[in-house]
Amino acid sequence: MESYNKGKAALAEQLGHMRVLTSDYPAQQRRLEQLGTAQQAWLTRSIP
């Protein structure tokens, strides 16, 4: 469970970093939003 929690935190951090790096690229921002939504949906269905 520890590795799951570490991975979950790392992914959230990396998504945030990518949002900063692509702040001037609207198409990438939309893709990152879709990725974040998919991540949340997966987390909802996975082990709490």
Rosetta constraint file for C-alpha pairs under 8 A:
AtomPair CA 1 CA 5 HARMONIC 6.33 0.50
AtomPair CA 2 CA 6 HARMONIC 6.22 0.50
AtomPair CA 3 CA 7 HARMONIC 6.00 0.50
AtomPair CA 4 CA 8 HARMONIC 6.12 0.50
AtomPair CA 5 CA 9 HARMONIC 6.23 0.50
AtomPair CA 6 CA 10 HARMONIC 6.05 0.50
AtomPair CA 7 CA 11 HARMONIC 6.05 0.50
AtomPair CA 8 CA 12 HARMONIC 6.39 0.50
AtomPair CA 9 CA 13 HARMONIC 6.23 0.50
AtomPair CA 10 CA 14 HARMONIC 6.12 0.50
AtomPair CA 11 CA 15 HARMONIC 6.09 0.50
AtomPair CA 12 CA 16 HARMONIC 6.29 0.50
AtomPair CA 13 CA 17 HARMONIC 6.27 0.50
AtomPair CA 14 CA 18 HARMONIC 6.11 0.50
AtomPair CA 15 CA 19 HARMONIC 6.20 0.50
AtomPair CA 15 CA 32 HARMONIC 7.18 0.50
AtomPair CA 15 CA 36 HARMONIC 7.46 0.50
AtomPair CA 16 CA 20 HARMONIC 6.51 0.50
AtomPair CA 17 CA 21 HARMONIC 6.33 0.50
AtomPair CA 18 CA 22 HARMONIC 6.06 0.50
AtomPair CA 18 CA 32 HARMONIC 7.85 0.50
AtomPair CA 19 CA 23 HARMONIC 5.80 0.50
AtomPair CA 19 CA 29 HARMONIC 6.43 0.50
AtomPair CA 19 CA 32 HARMONIC 7.07 0.50
AtomPair CA 22 CA 26 HARMONIC 7.68 0.50
AtomPair CA 22 CA 28 HARMONIC 6.37 0.50
AtomPair CA 22 CA 29 HARMONIC 6.51 0.50
AtomPair CA 23 CA 29 HARMONIC 6.85 0.50
AtomPair CA 25 CA 29 HARMONIC 6.37 0.50
AtomPair CA 26 CA 30 HARMONIC 6.27 0.50
AtomPair CA 27 CA 31 HARMONIC 6.39 0.50
AtomPair CA 28 CA 32 HARMONIC 6.09 0.50
AtomPair CA 29 CA 33 HARMONIC 6.17 0.50
AtomPair CA 30 CA 34 HARMONIC 6.30 0.50
AtomPair CA 31 CA 35 HARMONIC 6.14 0.50
AtomPair CA 32 CA 36 HARMONIC 6.03 0.50
AtomPair CA 33 CA 37 HARMONIC 6.18 0.50
AtomPair CA 34 CA 38 HARMONIC 6.17 0.50
AtomPair CA 35 CA 39 HARMONIC 6.06 0.50
AtomPair CA 36 CA 40 HARMONIC 6.22 0.50
AtomPair CA 37 CA 41 HARMONIC 6.24 0.50
AtomPair CA 38 CA 42 HARMONIC 6.15 0.50
AtomPair CA 39 CA 43 HARMONIC 6.14 0.50
AtomPair CA 40 CA 44 HARMONIC 6.14 0.50
AtomPair CA 41 CA 45 HARMONIC 6.57 0.50
AtomPair CA 42 CA 46 HARMONIC 6.08 0.50
AtomPair CA 43 CA 47 HARMONIC 7.35 0.50
AtomPair CA 43 CA 48 HARMONIC 7.47 0.50
AtomPair CA 44 CA 48 HARMONIC 7.50 0.50
